[in-house]
């Protein structure tokens, strides 16, 4: 996400949409190609070889934001001897443009085919485990082995999502394990303290305790969340099974329970009935909504790239704690075209860049710069939760929005508690259908049975997937 964070925010304000993320990070001036064959804009980083010098290795890098392409500049800065240049292609996910263009480029092959390409959480399984996974090289074939992953302390959920049949094909630079982000002042007024260690036991573990807390907050005139969408990612990504089991639509009991939990939120006035990525949702971050809202579920990117621009007068009045259940939301994975393994020079160049982004735990690695907000020399940038727990353990995660709390103390275990075994390549489409029907039910337009029946029929009509 993302980069997921900024892409989601920017697109949501224009299109009133939600994806999830998103992948995540900073920067986001994406440009959309007019057609799959238009690979502009492209940027070459590096200079042509001179005289008898060995020609530079050209790496074709494809992404849906400028986040990863911008990393190449830092890579070249920290690797002055790297005999490589990057040709970048950026195509936004707007209107679904990125995937068809990437698919055509991978299938077409040749010298202009992507050597490294990015995929976000909403569609990454298509490229790591699904229909397009045959194009992705195994990290082991690039010389990036399982021991490196273990030594870096990469969260298991990220490895699971990036693997097929035990072979790792993609990793990210962020970690998007989720926490509960809450207002300190509302916590003190309701629970007598804003201490994260205490608040985590007020809101969980489990949804029963969460709704007990919601009742206490309501008695004080507060809502516990802004809208039912705030709970959905925690529920979706903590379910035991995904939407597709043995080729058929499966409604996991935890996901089906979302119908009841969402209705309980609405019937009791425990939220402001907003929809994520819309103006009323942002208003609740700044404390200007219908009723003051206690918290939001989300990863570090929600704090840094969404709330940070919205909180206004509530800046510093927030904290993070462990959620009622482990989950993740969003992320971006890097994959390499298996064709690069046929050229030793290109394989080595591709492997070195991917390693620097995803596995390097040194203070010169991308993740250390990313975690500490030091991508630009002499400038304090945005800090973010990264894939490596080793890096976060030696980084400063204190942020002003959280009143100086070190968010890494919460996000390291949050990343470890997330699961990546319940995703399918159809999640983006199915989630939209499901959430629409949940709202039809909670608003009283349909009964529970009709909402489920409509959902199943829509999945059949749109994706040709039968129900169990």
QUIWORA-V330603 format. One record per residue. N is the residue number from 0. PSI is psi in whole degrees, -180 to 180 (NA if undefined). BURIAL is # if it has 24 or more other ideal C-beta (glycine too) atoms within 12 Angstrom, else .. Layout:
n=(N	N)
psi=(PSI	PSI)
burial=(BURIAL	BURIAL)
//
This chain:
n=(0	1	2	3	4	5	6	7	8	9	10	11	12	13	14	15	16	17	18	19	20	21	22	23	24	25	26	27	28	29	30	31	32	33	34	35	36	37	38	39	40	41	42	43	44	45	46	47	48	49	50	51	52	53	54	55	56	57	58	59	60	61	62	63	64	65	66	67	68	69	70	71	72	73	74	75	76	77	78	79	80	81	82	83	84	85	86	87	88	89	90	91	92	93	94	95	96	97	98	99	100	101	102	103	104	105	106	107	108	109	110	111	112	113	114	115	116	117	118	119	120	121	122	123	124	125	126	127	128	129	130	131	132	133	134	135	136	137	138	139	140	141	142	143	144	145	146	147	148	149	150	151	152	153	154	155	156	157	158	159	160	161	162	163	164	165	166	167	168	169	170	171	172	173	174	175	176	177	178	179	180	181	182	183	184	185	186	187	188	189	190	191	192	193	194	195	196	197	198	199	200	201	202	203	204	205	206	207	208	209	210	211	212	213	214	215	216	217	218	219	220	221	222	223	224	225	226	227	228	229	230	231	232	233	234	235	236	237	238	239	240	241	242	243	244	245	246	247	248	249	250	251	252	253	254	255	256	257	258	259	260	261	262	263	264	265	266	267	268	269	270	271	272	273	274	275	276	277	278	279	280	281	282	283	284	285	286	287	288	289	290	291	292	293	294	295	296	297	298	299	300	301	302	303	304	305	306	307	308	309	310	311	312	313	314	315	316	317	318	319	320	321	322	323	324	325	326	327	328	329	330	331	332	333	334	335	336	337	338	339	340	341	342	343	344	345	346	347	348	349	350	351	352	353	354	355	356	357	358	359	360	361	362	363	364	365	366	367	368	369	370	371	372	373	374	375	376	377	378	379	380	381	382	383	384	385	386	387	388	389	390	391	392	393	394	395	396	397	398	399	400	401	402	403	404	405	406	407	408	409	410	411	412	413	414	415	416	417	418	419	420	421	422	423	424	425	426	427	428	429	430	431	432	433	434	435	436	437	438	439	440	441	442	443	444	445	446	447	448	449	450	451	452	453	454	455	456	457	458	459	460	461	462	463	464	465	466	467)
psi=(114	NA	149	-42	-52	-34	-46	-45	-48	-48	-35	-37	-30	-39	-5	59	174	141	-73	80	120	159	-175	147	-153	164	146	42	68	148	137	131	148	-22	162	-25	-10	102	4	149	146	150	129	124	116	169	162	155	153	140	-122	8	150	132	145	148	125	126	119	115	124	137	167	-4	177	7	-56	-42	-37	-28	-27	-31	-40	-36	-48	-34	-40	-7	67	-20	0	124	65	150	150	131	114	142	123	120	118	156	-2	131	23	29	-31	-52	-48	-40	-43	-44	-44	-39	-39	-43	-34	-32	-160	-175	-20	3	152	133	-39	137	152	148	135	170	-34	-26	12	-34	-26	-35	-21	-31	-18	-143	-32	13	-19	-19	-19	133	149	136	-34	-34	-13	-1	11	98	175	-31	-37	-40	-44	-43	-29	-12	44	133	138	-35	-38	-38	-44	-44	-35	7	152	124	40	-1	121	128	-13	144	160	176	-20	163	136	30	144	150	178	123	117	159	125	-45	-38	-34	-46	-42	-33	-43	-3	2	156	14	121	-35	-31	-43	-34	-30	-15	-37	-4	-173	154	158	-23	-46	-35	-43	-25	-43	-38	-40	-41	-41	-40	-37	-23	-3	20	149	151	-34	167	-45	172	-23	-24	-27	-22	-44	-35	-37	-48	-49	13	6	157	-33	159	-172	-26	123	121	39	3	156	127	129	101	140	-35	-33	-38	-34	-20	-34	-48	-40	-40	-39	-37	-40	-47	-46	-30	2	32	-4	179	10	40	170	135	146	12	167	-40	-32	-45	-36	-35	-23	-32	-1	21	17	-173	-46	152	137	133	-48	177	147	132	167	-176	-33	-28	-36	-51	-33	-5	-65	-36	-32	-5	-24	-36	-112	-13	5	130	-11	27	159	166	146	174	135	170	-26	148	143	171	164	109	-172	160	133	144	131	155	142	132	-14	-25	-21	-10	-6	110	-41	-45	-40	-45	-40	-44	-46	-40	-41	-46	-40	-44	-37	-42	-22	-12	118	7	171	-1	4	156	-41	-32	-44	-43	-45	-37	-1	39	33	-33	126	133	9	128	110	-167	134	150	154	131	169	-34	118	-27	-44	-45	-30	-22	19	162	108	20	130	145	-41	-32	21	28	4	141	103	-22	-25	-28	-40	-26	-53	-31	-41	-38	-27	-6	154	139	22	7	21	156	166	-4	6	-41	-46	-45	-39	-41	-43	-43	-48	-34	-41	-32	-42	-34	-39	-49	-26	-6	7	-23	154	172	-46	-41	-37	-44	-41	-45	-43	-49	-41	-38	-39	-40	-46	-40	-31	-4	41	119	157	159	NA)
burial=(#	#	#	#	#	#	#	#	#	#	#	#	.	.	.	.	#	#	#	#	#	#	#	#	#	#	#	#	.	#	#	#	#	.	.	.	.	.	#	.	.	#	#	.	#	#	.	.	.	.	.	.	.	.	.	#	#	#	#	#	#	#	#	#	#	#	#	#	#	#	#	#	#	#	#	#	.	#	#	.	.	#	.	#	#	#	#	#	#	#	#	#	#	#	.	.	#	#	#	.	#	#	#	#	#	#	.	.	.	.	.	.	#	#	#	#	#	#	#	#	#	#	#	#	#	#	#	#	#	#	.	#	#	.	#	#	#	#	#	.	#	#	#	#	.	.	.	#	#	.	.	#	#	#	#	#	#	#	#	#	#	#	#	#	.	.	#	#	#	#	#	#	#	#	#	#	#	#	#	#	#	#	#	#	#	#	#	.	.	#	#	.	.	#	.	#	.	.	#	#	.	#	#	#	.	.	#	.	.	#	#	#	#	#	.	#	#	#	.	.	.	#	#	#	#	#	#	#	#	#	#	#	#	#	#	#	#	#	#	.	#	#	#	#	.	.	.	.	#	#	#	#	.	#	#	#	#	#	#	#	#	#	#	#	#	#	.	.	.	#	#	#	#	#	#	#	#	#	.	#	#	#	#	#	#	#	#	.	#	.	#	#	#	#	#	#	#	#	#	#	#	#	#	#	#	#	#	#	#	#	#	.	.	#	.	.	#	#	#	#	#	#	#	#	#	#	#	#	#	#	#	#	#	#	#	#	#	#	#	#	#	.	.	.	.	#	#	.	#	#	#	#	#	#	#	#	#	#	#	#	#	.	.	.	#	#	#	#	#	#	#	#	#	#	#	.	.	.	.	.	#	#	#	#	#	#	#	#	#	#	#	#	.	.	#	.	#	.	#	.	#	#	#	.	#	#	#	#	#	#	#	#	#	#	#	#	#	#	#	#	#	#	#	#	#	#	#	#	#	#	#	#	#	#	#	#	#	#	#	#	#	#	.	.	.	.	.	.	.	.	#	#	.	#	#	#	.	#	#	.	.	.	#	.	#	.	#	.)
//
